[in-house]
Amino acid sequence: MSNTNWPGKALYERYLGYFMPSGDASTEHRISVANLVIVSMMGALLVPAFVAEYAVLGMWNLALPLLAVTPFMLGAPLIYRCSGSLALAREIFILALFGFKTWESIVFGGAVSPGSLWYIACPLMAIMLGSTGSALTWLAISSASLVAMQTAMGDNVHFTVLATAYPHFAYIFSLIGVSVAIALFLALIEMGRRDAFHRLEVANHTINELAIRDALTGVYNRRRLGEEIDRTDASGNEAVCICLLDLDRFKWINDNCGHAAGDEVLKVVAATIQQEVRQQDCFGRYGGEEFLLLLRHTGIEGGEQFVERIRQRIEALQIPSLRDCARVTVSAGIAERRAGERCAQTISRADAALYAAKEAGRNRVMLATA
Ligand SMILES: Nc1nc2c(ncn2[C@@H]2O[C@H](COP(=O)(O)OP(=O)(O)OP(=O)(O)O)[C@@H](O)[C@H]2O)c(=O)[nH]1
């Protein structure tokens, strides 16, 4: 699983975190707030450049109105933080943008001037900030405004101000500025999206692990073993051995060494068996102090050797929390699946063999006979 990392990410996340609502807010709401912060940051990048450009062009009738609406755009995240209303912050931001774009279009000659194309930013912002209703409303307002401008002004475009050599550069500079801002805007949104997916992936992985692992020992739990057993039942007649392993006199260990020591024993024994388990096998905690081992492509002799080795390893364990209080041993019963047999039956034959191992004195491996 990969995560996206980029320079300044920590700073950006701290800034974003300042405006983020508490953990109870829906993911949808949090994404909209993040987008609000991002668009205001892009505004912080673009607006000074445009103010400077209009000032250079001597167009104070644009530079000053832009300066006037800027606090409403840049301050939108703060409006959200103070009022708690995303809708209010969004509508103020878009209204400020709309107001300036309308005035800019009028100055440049009306609906057919290139600046009016930027009206599309209003419904787009509304979508980014989480409201389709608002987007449709702004689409309608922008369209009505274009029609009204065209009706009132006609094709009266004033570009004479851009006709000298120097302002051409200013115009190109503004185009590059807009491109950079849009690219950054999209990159931040995309990185936020990737981060969100990554977090989702990690959360899914954790949920899956919690669902299939035993909390104490970390090996598979009974639910996961059940899935494996169902899969084995469906997989035809490959040679499969099932072994049940049960700790001997575990109640005595609990009673005399303490429950914590008992837990420690369960963990160490589970880890010891897990180390022996091959890729093709499946091992897990079947119940309290009982484990199940499913050995694939293994006949009964191979299974017996395998489990006998495990029994010996457990017998040799030195578990610190037990000190000299007790030795840990296991008894095991193994059964090989018969042709046409379901695993549940194999398990109950293995259980009978385990019972026989206990009866015969414990710390031994017994094969199912019947
Ligand atoms: N510490 C601890 N004990 C557990 C856990 N789960 C089950 N046990 C204990 O395991 C003990 C099992 O006792 P018994 O079923 O009498 O079996 P045993 O003492 O091992 O005796 P035999 O199986 O006949 O050798 C019980 O005392 C349970 O409380 C656990 O997660 N942690």
The ligand as an SDF file (V2000), in Angstrom:
LIG
                    3D

 32 34  0  0  0  0  0  0  0  0999 V2000
   -5.9050  -17.7440   30.1430 N   0  0  0  0  0  0  0  0  0  0  0  0
   -6.8640  -18.1600   29.3280 C   0  0  0  0  0  0  0  0  0  0  0  0
   -7.5600  -19.2640   29.6120 N   0  0  0  0  0  0  0  0  0  0  0  0
   -8.5060  -19.6740   28.7480 C   0  0  0  0  0  0  0  0  0  0  0  0
   -8.8010  -18.9760   27.5820 C   0  0  0  0  0  0  0  0  0  0  0  0
   -9.7820  -19.6390   26.9240 N   0  0  0  0  0  0  0  0  0  0  0  0
  -10.1070  -20.7050   27.6700 C   0  0  0  0  0  0  0  0  0  0  0  0
   -9.3350  -20.7500   28.7900 N   0  0  0  0  0  0  0  0  0  0  0  0
   -9.3560  -21.7340   29.8920 C   0  0  0  0  0  0  0  0  0  0  0  0
   -8.9210  -22.9790   29.4310 O   0  0  0  0  0  0  0  0  0  0  0  0
   -9.3510  -23.9130   30.4160 C   0  0  0  0  0  0  0  0  0  0  0  0
   -9.6930  -25.2190   29.7310 C   0  0  0  0  0  0  0  0  0  0  0  0
   -9.9360  -26.1450   30.7360 O   0  0  0  0  0  0  0  0  0  0  0  0
  -10.4400  -27.5950   30.4760 P   0  0  0  0  0  0  0  0  0  0  0  0
  -11.4440  -27.6050   29.3430 O   0  0  0  0  0  0  0  0  0  0  0  0
  -10.9010  -28.1740   31.7710 O   0  0  0  0  0  0  0  0  0  0  0  0
   -9.2140  -28.3590   29.9250 O   0  0  0  0  0  0  0  0  0  0  0  0
   -7.7760  -28.6080   30.5230 P   0  0  0  0  0  0  0  0  0  0  0  0
   -7.6230  -28.0530   31.8700 O   0  0  0  0  0  0  0  0  0  0  0  0
   -6.7930  -28.1360   29.5040 O   0  0  0  0  0  0  0  0  0  0  0  0
   -7.7310  -30.1600   30.6190 O   0  0  0  0  0  0  0  0  0  0  0  0
   -7.4820  -31.1980   29.4610 P   0  0  0  0  0  0  0  0  0  0  0  0
   -7.9270  -30.5880   28.1820 O   0  0  0  0  0  0  0  0  0  0  0  0
   -8.3360  -32.3580   29.8300 O   0  0  0  0  0  0  0  0  0  0  0  0
   -6.0270  -31.5170   29.4730 O   0  0  0  0  0  0  0  0  0  0  0  0
  -10.5180  -23.2790   31.1520 C   0  0  0  0  0  0  0  0  0  0  0  0
  -10.1350  -23.0210   32.4960 O   0  0  0  0  0  0  0  0  0  0  0  0
  -10.7340  -21.9710   30.4120 C   0  0  0  0  0  0  0  0  0  0  0  0
  -11.1210  -20.9210   31.3090 O   0  0  0  0  0  0  0  0  0  0  0  0
   -8.0630  -17.7920   27.3100 C   0  0  0  0  0  0  0  0  0  0  0  0
   -8.2450  -17.0960   26.2960 O   0  0  0  0  0  0  0  0  0  0  0  0
   -7.0970  -17.4300   28.1970 N   0  0  0  0  0  0  0  0  0  0  0  0
  1  2  1  0
  2  3  2  0
  2 32  1  0
  3  4  1  0
  4  5  2  0
  4  8  1  0
  5  6  1  0
  5 30  1  0
  6  7  2  0
  7  8  1  0
  8  9  1  0
  9 10  1  0
  9 28  1  0
 10 11  1  0
 11 12  1  0
 11 26  1  0
 12 13  1  0
 13 14  1  0
 14 15  2  0
 14 16  1  0
 14 17  1  0
 17 18  1  0
 18 19  2  0
 18 20  1  0
 18 21  1  0
 21 22  1  0
 22 23  2  0
 22 24  1  0
 22 25  1  0
 26 27  1  0
 26 28  1  0
 28 29  1  0
 30 31  2  0
 30 32  1  0
M  END
$$$$
